[in-house]
């Protein structure tokens, strides 16, 4: 990762980037939502529309077979995606009021800030439809991206 704090005349800018490169993530649920005919009642994802349909088609999604393509239910590399990502984990812009102003209102310190968490994530593999940070197992559990949050705040010291 990369973390830094820049300051200038009472303003501060803090940021933290995290990255990961070179790993694979296993989609443990893909056989359900890609389907290939298995469990027709389960919701499917848009990639199913790119399935093999006629000779000459080039795709990683097999032919749809009513009742299920049993070979597709077994683990294969089709369930692996590159886990490469860069994430702006944290960014904060702050301003400290000058001491000359604070002494007049009998406050020791006062600062204002706006903070953003997980505002931007670049994912290297466009088929990765979930959060690339999967922990030590590198297996998905239908995890969604970490939510983006923006916080405004004031710190006062007396």
VMD Tcl script that builds the backbone (N, CA, C; Angstrom):
set m [mol new atoms 474]
animate dup $m
set s [atomselect $m all]
$s set {name element resname resid chain x y z} {
  {N N UNK 1 A 0.816 -1.184 0.000}
  {CA C UNK 1 A 0.000 0.000 0.000}
  {C C UNK 1 A 0.860 1.248 0.000}
  {N N UNK 2 A 0.197 2.372 -0.063}
  {CA C UNK 2 A 0.848 3.676 -0.052}
  {C C UNK 2 A 0.006 4.603 0.813}
  {N N UNK 3 A 0.644 5.210 1.803}
  {CA C UNK 3 A -0.036 6.149 2.694}
  {C C UNK 3 A 0.807 7.410 2.772}
  {N N UNK 4 A 0.138 8.563 2.786}
  {CA C UNK 4 A 0.872 9.816 2.888}
  {C C UNK 4 A -0.028 10.890 3.476}
  {N N UNK 5 A 0.619 11.899 4.069}
  {CA C UNK 5 A -0.083 13.069 4.570}
  {C C UNK 5 A 0.653 14.294 4.063}
  {N N UNK 6 A -0.067 15.192 3.426}
  {CA C UNK 6 A 0.486 16.448 2.929}
  {C C UNK 6 A -0.157 17.584 3.715}
  {N N UNK 7 A 0.644 18.559 4.152}
  {CA C UNK 7 A 0.102 19.698 4.899}
  {C C UNK 7 A 0.616 21.000 4.298}
  {N N UNK 8 A -0.247 22.036 4.378}
  {CA C UNK 8 A 0.126 23.354 3.877}
  {C C UNK 8 A -0.823 24.385 4.470}
  {N N UNK 9 A -0.261 25.323 5.248}
  {CA C UNK 9 A -1.003 26.455 5.792}
  {C C UNK 9 A -2.337 26.053 6.430}
  {N N UNK 10 A -2.306 25.083 7.298}
  {CA C UNK 10 A -3.511 24.672 8.014}
  {C C UNK 10 A -4.326 23.595 7.323}
  {N N UNK 11 A -4.054 23.348 6.057}
  {CA C UNK 11 A -4.768 22.300 5.336}
  {C C UNK 11 A -3.974 20.998 5.407}
  {N N UNK 12 A -4.668 19.898 5.430}
  {CA C UNK 12 A -3.999 18.596 5.383}
  {C C UNK 12 A -4.762 17.686 4.423}
  {N N UNK 13 A -4.002 16.891 3.719}
  {CA C UNK 13 A -4.573 15.894 2.818}
  {C C UNK 13 A -3.910 14.563 3.148}
  {N N UNK 14 A -4.720 13.609 3.585}
  {CA C UNK 14 A -4.228 12.278 3.907}
  {C C UNK 14 A -4.845 11.299 2.921}
  {N N UNK 15 A -4.074 10.312 2.480}
  {CA C UNK 15 A -4.637 9.293 1.604}
  {C C UNK 15 A -3.932 7.965 1.809}
  {N N UNK 16 A -4.665 6.915 1.499}
  {CA C UNK 16 A -4.130 5.558 1.606}
  {C C UNK 16 A -4.637 4.732 0.435}
  {N N UNK 17 A -3.696 4.194 -0.337}
  {CA C UNK 17 A -4.006 3.267 -1.417}
  {C C UNK 17 A -3.587 1.862 -1.003}
  {N N UNK 18 A -4.408 0.879 -1.306}
  {CA C UNK 18 A -4.045 -0.529 -1.130}
  {C C UNK 18 A -4.061 -1.175 -2.498}
  {N N UNK 19 A -3.207 -2.176 -2.692}
  {CA C UNK 19 A -3.206 -2.881 -3.969}
  {C C UNK 19 A -2.882 -4.344 -3.723}
  {N N UNK 20 A -3.218 -5.141 -4.700}
  {CA C UNK 20 A -2.885 -6.564 -4.688}
  {C C UNK 20 A -2.698 -6.985 -6.131}
  {N N UNK 21 A -1.715 -7.820 -6.356}
  {CA C UNK 21 A -1.392 -8.207 -7.720}
  {C C UNK 21 A -0.897 -9.647 -7.745}
  {N N UNK 22 A -1.327 -10.394 -8.750}
  {CA C UNK 22 A -0.766 -11.710 -9.010}
  {C C UNK 22 A -1.510 -12.884 -8.423}
  {N N UNK 23 A -2.612 -12.650 -7.743}
  {CA C UNK 23 A -3.342 -13.771 -7.161}
  {C C UNK 23 A -4.591 -14.104 -7.976}
  {N N UNK 24 A -5.146 -15.266 -7.722}
  {CA C UNK 24 A -6.406 -15.678 -8.335}
  {C C UNK 24 A -7.459 -15.801 -7.243}
  {N N UNK 25 A -8.711 -15.509 -7.601}
  {CA C UNK 25 A -9.830 -15.623 -6.680}
  {C C UNK 25 A -10.796 -16.650 -7.250}
  {N N UNK 26 A -11.235 -17.591 -6.411}
  {CA C UNK 26 A -12.162 -18.625 -6.851}
  {C C UNK 26 A -13.591 -18.197 -6.560}
  {N N UNK 27 A -14.432 -18.253 -7.567}
  {CA C UNK 27 A -15.852 -17.962 -7.416}
  {C C UNK 27 A -16.562 -19.266 -7.068}
  {N N UNK 28 A -16.837 -19.464 -5.789}
  {CA C UNK 28 A -17.411 -20.725 -5.324}
  {C C UNK 28 A -18.886 -20.884 -5.658}
  {N N UNK 29 A -19.551 -19.825 -6.091}
  {CA C UNK 29 A -20.977 -19.884 -6.403}
  {C C UNK 29 A -21.277 -19.825 -7.895}
  {N N UNK 30 A -20.269 -19.714 -8.731}
  {CA C UNK 30 A -20.492 -19.511 -10.172}
  {C C UNK 30 A -21.313 -20.616 -10.822}
  {N N UNK 31 A -21.158 -21.850 -10.385}
  {CA C UNK 31 A -21.920 -22.926 -11.018}
  {C C UNK 31 A -23.420 -22.743 -10.803}
  {N N UNK 32 A -23.812 -21.981 -9.788}
  {CA C UNK 32 A -25.235 -21.713 -9.561}
  {C C UNK 32 A -25.740 -20.568 -10.427}
  {N N UNK 33 A -24.999 -19.452 -10.454}
  {CA C UNK 33 A -25.545 -18.311 -11.181}
  {C C UNK 33 A -25.105 -18.235 -12.633}
  {N N UNK 34 A -24.129 -19.038 -13.046}
  {CA C UNK 34 A -23.855 -19.169 -14.479}
  {C C UNK 34 A -24.765 -20.233 -15.074}
  {N N UNK 35 A -25.008 -21.273 -14.303}
  {CA C UNK 35 A -26.060 -22.226 -14.613}
  {C C UNK 35 A -25.755 -23.310 -15.593}
  {N N UNK 36 A -25.665 -23.017 -16.866}
  {CA C UNK 36 A -25.541 -24.001 -17.937}
  {C C UNK 36 A -26.673 -25.018 -17.872}
  {N N UNK 37 A -27.847 -24.608 -17.370}
  {CA C UNK 37 A -29.012 -25.475 -17.290}
  {C C UNK 37 A -29.274 -26.011 -15.910}
  {N N UNK 38 A -28.330 -25.853 -15.012}
  {CA C UNK 38 A -28.468 -26.346 -13.640}
  {C C UNK 38 A -29.276 -25.364 -12.801}
  {N N UNK 39 A -30.198 -25.872 -12.000}
  {CA C UNK 39 A -31.035 -25.052 -11.113}
  {C C UNK 39 A -31.648 -23.857 -11.846}
  {N N UNK 40 A -32.570 -24.145 -12.714}
  {CA C UNK 40 A -33.199 -23.100 -13.533}
  {C C UNK 40 A -33.891 -22.043 -12.688}
  {N N UNK 41 A -34.264 -22.364 -11.445}
  {CA C UNK 41 A -34.957 -21.401 -10.590}
  {C C UNK 41 A -34.007 -20.371 -9.980}
  {N N UNK 42 A -32.696 -20.632 -10.017}
  {CA C UNK 42 A -31.727 -19.685 -9.472}
  {C C UNK 42 A -31.573 -18.512 -10.429}
  {N N UNK 43 A -31.374 -17.318 -9.872}
  {CA C UNK 43 A -31.078 -16.166 -10.715}
  {C C UNK 43 A -29.748 -16.392 -11.424}
  {N N UNK 44 A -29.655 -15.921 -12.643}
  {CA C UNK 44 A -28.430 -16.050 -13.431}
  {C C UNK 44 A -27.853 -14.655 -13.673}
  {N N UNK 45 A -26.583 -14.603 -14.079}
  {CA C UNK 45 A -25.964 -13.317 -14.383}
  {C C UNK 45 A -25.876 -13.130 -15.897}
  {N N UNK 46 A -25.605 -11.917 -16.323}
  {CA C UNK 46 A -25.612 -11.562 -17.740}
  {C C UNK 46 A -24.629 -12.382 -18.564}
  {N N UNK 47 A -23.556 -12.871 -17.972}
  {CA C UNK 47 A -22.552 -13.640 -18.732}
  {C C UNK 47 A -23.151 -14.905 -19.334}
  {N N UNK 48 A -24.260 -15.399 -18.789}
  {CA C UNK 48 A -24.920 -16.595 -19.332}
  {C C UNK 48 A -25.342 -16.351 -20.785}
  {N N UNK 49 A -25.619 -15.110 -21.127}
  {CA C UNK 49 A -26.028 -14.793 -22.502}
  {C C UNK 49 A -24.891 -15.006 -23.496}
  {N N UNK 50 A -23.657 -15.057 -23.005}
  {CA C UNK 50 A -22.492 -15.294 -23.872}
  {C C UNK 50 A -22.135 -16.776 -23.961}
  {N N UNK 51 A -23.059 -17.654 -23.599}
  {CA C UNK 51 A -22.778 -19.097 -23.591}
  {C C UNK 51 A -22.585 -19.639 -25.008}
  {N N UNK 52 A -21.973 -20.824 -25.097}
  {CA C UNK 52 A -21.794 -21.512 -26.370}
  {C C UNK 52 A -23.172 -21.907 -26.901}
  {N N UNK 53 A -23.432 -21.604 -28.188}
  {CA C UNK 53 A -24.730 -21.931 -28.779}
  {C C UNK 53 A -24.610 -22.691 -30.089}
  {N N UNK 54 A -23.553 -22.413 -30.871}
  {CA C UNK 54 A -23.420 -23.077 -32.173}
  {C C UNK 54 A -21.941 -23.270 -32.493}
  {N N UNK 55 A -21.620 -24.209 -33.361}
  {CA C UNK 55 A -20.219 -24.421 -33.722}
  {C C UNK 55 A -19.569 -23.108 -34.180}
  {N N UNK 56 A -18.355 -22.884 -33.715}
  {CA C UNK 56 A -17.626 -21.669 -34.054}
  {C C UNK 56 A -17.680 -20.617 -32.963}
  {N N UNK 57 A -18.642 -20.735 -32.004}
  {CA C UNK 57 A -18.703 -19.787 -30.894}
  {C C UNK 57 A -17.466 -19.942 -30.013}
  {N N UNK 58 A -16.894 -18.826 -29.607}
  {CA C UNK 58 A -15.739 -18.842 -28.713}
  {C C UNK 58 A -16.179 -18.170 -27.410}
  {N N UNK 59 A -16.209 -18.951 -26.324}
  {CA C UNK 59 A -16.668 -18.460 -25.034}
  {C C UNK 59 A -16.161 -19.367 -23.928}
  {N N UNK 60 A -16.213 -18.878 -22.701}
  {CA C UNK 60 A -15.863 -19.717 -21.560}
  {C C UNK 60 A -17.099 -20.254 -20.839}
  {N N UNK 61 A -18.288 -19.957 -21.353}
  {CA C UNK 61 A -19.541 -20.436 -20.760}
  {C C UNK 61 A -20.065 -21.579 -21.635}
  {N N UNK 62 A -20.307 -22.760 -21.039}
  {CA C UNK 62 A -20.719 -23.907 -21.855}
  {C C UNK 62 A -22.156 -23.813 -22.347}
  {N N UNK 63 A -22.499 -24.724 -23.217}
  {CA C UNK 63 A -23.846 -24.835 -23.776}
  {C C UNK 63 A -24.857 -25.060 -22.654}
  {N N UNK 64 A -26.011 -24.454 -22.808}
  {CA C UNK 64 A -27.093 -24.645 -21.848}
  {C C UNK 64 A -27.732 -26.004 -22.123}
  {N N UNK 65 A -27.769 -26.848 -21.111}
  {CA C UNK 65 A -28.373 -28.168 -21.237}
  {C C UNK 65 A -29.449 -28.285 -20.170}
  {N N UNK 66 A -30.696 -28.526 -20.593}
  {CA C UNK 66 A -31.808 -28.662 -19.653}
  {C C UNK 66 A -31.461 -29.712 -18.599}
  {N N UNK 67 A -31.603 -29.359 -17.314}
  {CA C UNK 67 A -31.273 -30.274 -16.233}
  {C C UNK 67 A -29.844 -30.145 -15.767}
  {N N UNK 68 A -29.016 -29.453 -16.524}
  {CA C UNK 68 A -27.675 -29.169 -16.057}
  {C C UNK 68 A -26.579 -29.836 -16.845}
  {N N UNK 69 A -25.571 -29.072 -17.127}
  {CA C UNK 69 A -24.358 -29.586 -17.742}
  {C C UNK 69 A -23.474 -30.056 -16.594}
  {N N UNK 70 A -23.485 -31.349 -16.327}
  {CA C UNK 70 A -22.825 -31.891 -15.131}
  {C C UNK 70 A -21.335 -31.568 -15.089}
  {N N UNK 71 A -20.666 -31.533 -16.217}
  {CA C UNK 71 A -19.240 -31.213 -16.218}
  {C C UNK 71 A -19.002 -29.785 -15.752}
  {N N UNK 72 A -19.956 -28.901 -16.002}
  {CA C UNK 72 A -19.799 -27.507 -15.621}
  {C C UNK 72 A -19.901 -27.317 -14.109}
  {N N UNK 73 A -20.526 -28.253 -13.418}
  {CA C UNK 73 A -20.668 -28.139 -11.971}
  {C C UNK 73 A -19.354 -28.477 -11.252}
  {N N UNK 74 A -18.435 -29.165 -11.906}
  {CA C UNK 74 A -17.151 -29.506 -11.302}
  {C C UNK 74 A -16.226 -28.294 -11.340}
  {N N UNK 75 A -15.306 -28.232 -10.376}
  {CA C UNK 75 A -14.377 -27.109 -10.338}
  {C C UNK 75 A -13.492 -27.107 -11.578}
  {N N UNK 76 A -13.290 -25.924 -12.152}
  {CA C UNK 76 A -12.365 -25.746 -13.264}
  {C C UNK 76 A -11.838 -24.317 -13.232}
  {N N UNK 77 A -10.950 -24.007 -14.147}
  {CA C UNK 77 A -10.378 -22.665 -14.191}
  {C C UNK 77 A -11.399 -21.603 -14.603}
  {N N UNK 78 A -12.549 -22.008 -15.124}
  {CA C UNK 78 A -13.573 -21.019 -15.468}
  {C C UNK 78 A -14.042 -20.279 -14.214}
  {N N UNK 79 A -13.839 -20.871 -13.044}
  {CA C UNK 79 A -14.250 -20.252 -11.785}
  {C C UNK 79 A -13.141 -19.411 -11.146}
  {N N UNK 80 A -12.040 -19.236 -11.837}
  {CA C UNK 80 A -10.943 -18.427 -11.314}
  {C C UNK 80 A -10.886 -17.082 -12.030}
  {N N UNK 81 A -10.694 -16.027 -11.283}
  {CA C UNK 81 A -10.536 -14.686 -11.840}
  {C C UNK 81 A -9.278 -14.073 -11.250}
  {N N UNK 82 A -8.665 -13.183 -12.001}
  {CA C UNK 82 A -7.512 -12.460 -11.473}
  {C C UNK 82 A -7.987 -11.550 -10.337}
  {N N UNK 83 A -7.242 -11.553 -9.255}
  {CA C UNK 83 A -7.614 -10.755 -8.088}
  {C C UNK 83 A -6.897 -9.422 -8.008}
  {N N UNK 84 A -6.315 -8.954 -9.109}
  {CA C UNK 84 A -5.567 -7.691 -9.119}
  {C C UNK 84 A -6.510 -6.510 -8.873}
  {N N UNK 85 A -6.113 -5.624 -7.958}
  {CA C UNK 85 A -6.912 -4.417 -7.728}
  {C C UNK 85 A -6.048 -3.329 -7.111}
  {N N UNK 86 A -6.523 -2.090 -7.258}
  {CA C UNK 86 A -5.989 -0.927 -6.553}
  {C C UNK 86 A -7.199 -0.232 -5.945}
  {N N UNK 87 A -7.103 0.111 -4.679}
  {CA C UNK 87 A -8.241 0.747 -3.999}
  {C C UNK 87 A -7.761 1.984 -3.250}
  {N N UNK 88 A -8.501 3.073 -3.416}
  {CA C UNK 88 A -8.302 4.256 -2.583}
  {C C UNK 88 A -9.081 3.995 -1.307}
  {N N UNK 89 A -8.390 3.461 -0.319}
  {CA C UNK 89 A -9.031 3.015 0.921}
  {C C UNK 89 A -9.544 4.192 1.742}
  {N N UNK 90 A -8.739 5.261 1.802}
  {CA C UNK 90 A -9.089 6.369 2.670}
  {C C UNK 90 A -8.504 7.660 2.104}
  {N N UNK 91 A -9.288 8.717 2.112}
  {CA C UNK 91 A -8.793 10.049 1.762}
  {C C UNK 91 A -9.487 11.050 2.684}
  {N N UNK 92 A -8.702 11.990 3.206}
  {CA C UNK 92 A -9.270 12.976 4.125}
  {C C UNK 92 A -8.654 14.340 3.858}
  {N N UNK 93 A -9.517 15.326 3.732}
  {CA C UNK 93 A -9.102 16.719 3.578}
  {C C UNK 93 A -9.533 17.456 4.837}
  {N N UNK 94 A -8.576 18.111 5.491}
  {CA C UNK 94 A -8.885 18.810 6.736}
  {C C UNK 94 A -8.336 20.222 6.761}
  {N N UNK 95 A -8.880 20.983 7.688}
  {CA C UNK 95 A -8.392 22.353 7.900}
  {C C UNK 95 A -8.363 22.635 9.390}
  {N N UNK 96 A -7.202 23.074 9.893}
  {CA C UNK 96 A -7.043 23.481 11.295}
  {C C UNK 96 A -7.172 24.995 11.376}
  {N N UNK 97 A -8.075 25.453 12.222}
  {CA C UNK 97 A -8.216 26.898 12.411}
  {C C UNK 97 A -6.942 27.461 13.037}
  {N N UNK 98 A -6.541 28.673 12.645}
  {CA C UNK 98 A -5.308 29.265 13.173}
  {C C UNK 98 A -5.406 29.546 14.684}
  {N N UNK 99 A -4.272 29.408 15.372}
  {CA C UNK 99 A -4.204 29.625 16.831}
  {C C UNK 99 A -4.629 31.041 17.201}
  {N N UNK 100 A -4.330 32.017 16.334}
  {CA C UNK 100 A -4.702 33.412 16.630}
  {C C UNK 100 A -6.221 33.569 16.744}
  {N N UNK 101 A -6.955 32.853 15.936}
  {CA C UNK 101 A -8.421 32.898 15.998}
  {C C UNK 101 A -8.928 32.108 17.196}
  {N N UNK 102 A -8.322 30.986 17.482}
  {CA C UNK 102 A -8.769 30.117 18.573}
  {C C UNK 102 A -8.584 30.772 19.939}
  {N N UNK 103 A -7.501 31.537 20.109}
  {CA C UNK 103 A -7.257 32.188 21.407}
  {C C UNK 103 A -8.372 33.194 21.728}
  {N N UNK 104 A -8.960 33.785 20.725}
  {CA C UNK 104 A -10.039 34.761 20.934}
  {C C UNK 104 A -11.313 34.089 21.430}
  {N N UNK 105 A -11.549 32.849 21.012}
  {CA C UNK 105 A -12.776 32.154 21.422}
  {C C UNK 105 A -12.506 31.117 22.520}
  {N N UNK 106 A -11.287 31.142 23.071}
  {CA C UNK 106 A -10.869 30.286 24.187}
  {C C UNK 106 A -11.047 28.794 23.884}
  {N N UNK 107 A -10.610 28.415 22.705}
  {CA C UNK 107 A -10.603 27.013 22.288}
  {C C UNK 107 A -9.153 26.659 21.976}
  {N N UNK 108 A -8.708 25.501 22.443}
  {CA C UNK 108 A -7.318 25.098 22.253}
  {C C UNK 108 A -7.035 24.650 20.815}
  {N N UNK 109 A -7.978 23.902 20.249}
  {CA C UNK 109 A -7.799 23.438 18.860}
  {C C UNK 109 A -9.164 23.223 18.216}
  {N N UNK 110 A -9.204 23.420 16.909}
  {CA C UNK 110 A -10.438 23.186 16.149}
  {C C UNK 110 A -10.051 22.846 14.713}
  {N N UNK 111 A -10.622 21.778 14.223}
  {CA C UNK 111 A -10.365 21.387 12.834}
  {C C UNK 111 A -11.641 20.843 12.214}
  {N N UNK 112 A -11.725 21.019 10.927}
  {CA C UNK 112 A -12.859 20.533 10.142}
  {C C UNK 112 A -12.310 19.554 9.111}
  {N N UNK 113 A -13.077 18.541 8.782}
  {CA C UNK 113 A -12.592 17.580 7.784}
  {C C UNK 113 A -13.745 16.940 7.019}
  {N N UNK 114 A -13.394 16.449 5.862}
  {CA C UNK 114 A -14.279 15.586 5.086}
  {C C UNK 114 A -13.445 14.355 4.752}
  {N N UNK 115 A -14.025 13.198 4.976}
  {CA C UNK 115 A -13.300 11.936 4.794}
  {C C UNK 115 A -14.108 11.012 3.898}
  {N N UNK 116 A -13.412 10.390 2.946}
  {CA C UNK 116 A -14.033 9.396 2.070}
  {C C UNK 116 A -13.356 8.049 2.251}
  {N N UNK 117 A -14.138 7.001 2.337}
  {CA C UNK 117 A -13.625 5.648 2.508}
  {C C UNK 117 A -14.075 4.805 1.316}
  {N N UNK 118 A -13.118 4.133 0.686}
  {CA C UNK 118 A -13.381 3.247 -0.455}
  {C C UNK 118 A -14.116 3.958 -1.590}
  {N N UNK 119 A -13.628 5.139 -1.946}
  {CA C UNK 119 A -14.283 5.921 -2.992}
  {C C UNK 119 A -13.981 5.414 -4.399}
  {N N UNK 120 A -12.884 4.680 -4.562}
  {CA C UNK 120 A -12.506 4.236 -5.909}
  {C C UNK 120 A -11.792 2.897 -5.820}
  {N N UNK 121 A -12.179 1.966 -6.696}
  {CA C UNK 121 A -11.501 0.670 -6.797}
  {C C UNK 121 A -11.349 0.321 -8.270}
  {N N UNK 122 A -10.131 0.021 -8.666}
  {CA C UNK 122 A -9.857 -0.493 -10.006}
  {C C UNK 122 A -9.634 -1.996 -9.871}
  {N N UNK 123 A -10.362 -2.769 -10.686}
  {CA C UNK 123 A -10.231 -4.222 -10.679}
  {C C UNK 123 A -9.711 -4.638 -12.046}
  {N N UNK 124 A -8.670 -5.461 -12.058}
  {CA C UNK 124 A -8.023 -5.860 -13.304}
  {C C UNK 124 A -8.820 -6.825 -14.158}
  {N N UNK 125 A -9.682 -7.628 -13.571}
  {CA C UNK 125 A -10.445 -8.643 -14.302}
  {C C UNK 125 A -11.913 -8.224 -14.341}
  {N N UNK 126 A -12.409 -7.894 -15.524}
  {CA C UNK 126 A -13.776 -7.386 -15.659}
  {C C UNK 126 A -14.837 -8.441 -15.361}
  {N N UNK 127 A -14.462 -9.731 -15.306}
  {CA C UNK 127 A -15.434 -10.768 -14.943}
  {C C UNK 127 A -15.592 -10.888 -13.431}
  {N N UNK 128 A -14.768 -10.201 -12.675}
  {CA C UNK 128 A -14.832 -10.248 -11.220}
  {C C UNK 128 A -15.971 -9.349 -10.764}
  {N N UNK 129 A -17.086 -9.933 -10.389}
  {CA C UNK 129 A -18.272 -9.163 -10.040}
  {C C UNK 129 A -18.460 -8.956 -8.552}
  {N N UNK 130 A -17.425 -9.184 -7.767}
  {CA C UNK 130 A -17.512 -9.053 -6.323}
  {C C UNK 130 A -16.256 -8.364 -5.821}
  {N N UNK 131 A -16.203 -8.139 -4.532}
  {CA C UNK 131 A -15.063 -7.459 -3.937}
  {C C UNK 131 A -13.801 -8.306 -4.102}
  {N N UNK 132 A -12.724 -7.731 -4.646}
  {CA C UNK 132 A -11.505 -8.505 -4.865}
  {C C UNK 132 A -10.758 -8.857 -3.579}
  {N N UNK 133 A -11.061 -8.200 -2.470}
  {CA C UNK 133 A -10.389 -8.513 -1.197}
  {C C UNK 133 A -11.131 -9.660 -0.519}
  {N N UNK 134 A -10.669 -10.875 -0.757}
  {CA C UNK 134 A -11.383 -12.045 -0.255}
  {C C UNK 134 A -10.718 -12.717 0.930}
  {N N UNK 135 A -9.725 -12.142 1.492}
  {CA C UNK 135 A -9.079 -12.734 2.650}
  {C C UNK 135 A -8.144 -13.867 2.268}
  {N N UNK 136 A -7.760 -14.654 3.252}
  {CA C UNK 136 A -6.740 -15.670 3.030}
  {C C UNK 136 A -7.211 -16.851 2.201}
  {N N UNK 137 A -8.518 -17.136 2.171}
  {CA C UNK 137 A -8.995 -18.294 1.410}
  {C C UNK 137 A -9.081 -18.008 -0.082}
  {N N UNK 138 A -9.149 -16.736 -0.469}
  {CA C UNK 138 A -9.319 -16.325 -1.869}
  {C C UNK 138 A -10.532 -16.977 -2.518}
  {N N UNK 139 A -11.577 -17.217 -1.728}
  {CA C UNK 139 A -12.834 -17.759 -2.238}
  {C C UNK 139 A -13.944 -16.766 -1.950}
  {N N UNK 140 A -14.784 -16.554 -2.944}
  {CA C UNK 140 A -15.879 -15.613 -2.765}
  {C C UNK 140 A -17.010 -16.264 -1.990}
  {N N UNK 141 A -17.786 -15.435 -1.356}
  {CA C UNK 141 A -19.006 -15.903 -0.719}
  {C C UNK 141 A -20.111 -14.921 -1.074}
  {N N UNK 142 A -20.136 -14.532 -2.347}
  {CA C UNK 142 A -21.082 -13.547 -2.872}
  {C C UNK 142 A -20.943 -12.212 -2.142}
  {N N UNK 143 A -19.710 -11.883 -1.741}
  {CA C UNK 143 A -19.444 -10.624 -1.056}
  {C C UNK 143 A -19.591 -9.459 -2.025}
  {N N UNK 144 A -20.209 -8.398 -1.563}
  {CA C UNK 144 A -20.335 -7.194 -2.378}
  {C C UNK 144 A -19.170 -6.268 -2.064}
  {N N UNK 145 A -18.957 -5.273 -2.903}
  {CA C UNK 145 A -17.895 -4.307 -2.663}
  {C C UNK 145 A -18.115 -3.595 -1.330}
  {N N UNK 146 A -17.021 -3.259 -0.674}
  {CA C UNK 146 A -17.103 -2.495 0.565}
  {C C UNK 146 A -17.771 -1.164 0.233}
  {N N UNK 147 A -18.777 -0.741 1.009}
  {CA C UNK 147 A -19.509 0.479 0.649}
  {C C UNK 147 A -18.643 1.728 0.687}
  {N N UNK 148 A -19.015 2.674 -0.150}
  {CA C UNK 148 A -18.366 3.979 -0.158}
  {C C UNK 148 A -19.041 4.820 0.920}
  {N N UNK 149 A -18.238 5.513 1.712}
  {CA C UNK 149 A -18.803 6.394 2.728}
  {C C UNK 149 A -18.097 7.737 2.705}
  {N N UNK 150 A -18.856 8.766 2.987}
  {CA C UNK 150 A -18.314 10.123 3.110}
  {C C UNK 150 A -18.762 10.660 4.459}
  {N N UNK 151 A -17.798 11.185 5.221}
  {CA C UNK 151 A -18.065 11.685 6.562}
  {C C UNK 151 A -17.551 13.113 6.664}
  {N N UNK 152 A -18.350 13.972 7.293}
  {CA C UNK 152 A -17.942 15.322 7.597}
  {C C UNK 152 A -17.786 15.411 9.112}
  {N N UNK 153 A -16.776 16.134 9.578}
  {CA C UNK 153 A -16.601 16.192 11.033}
  {C C UNK 153 A -15.909 17.442 11.500}
  {N N UNK 154 A -15.984 17.628 12.815}
  {CA C UNK 154 A -15.334 18.741 13.504}
  {C C UNK 154 A -14.664 18.152 14.741}
  {N N UNK 155 A -13.415 18.516 14.961}
  {CA C UNK 155 A -12.693 18.140 16.174}
  {C C UNK 155 A -12.415 19.402 16.979}
  {N N UNK 156 A -12.861 19.415 18.222}
  {CA C UNK 156 A -12.645 20.574 19.105}
  {C C UNK 156 A -11.849 20.128 20.324}
  {N N UNK 157 A -10.878 20.935 20.719}
  {CA C UNK 157 A -10.112 20.675 21.936}
  {C C UNK 157 A -10.214 21.865 22.883}
  {N N UNK 158 A -10.529 21.573 24.145}
  {CA C UNK 158 A -10.694 22.662 25.132}
  {C C UNK 158 A -9.600 22.602 26.167}
}
mol reanalyze $m
mol bondsrecalc $m
mol representation Tube
mol addrep $m
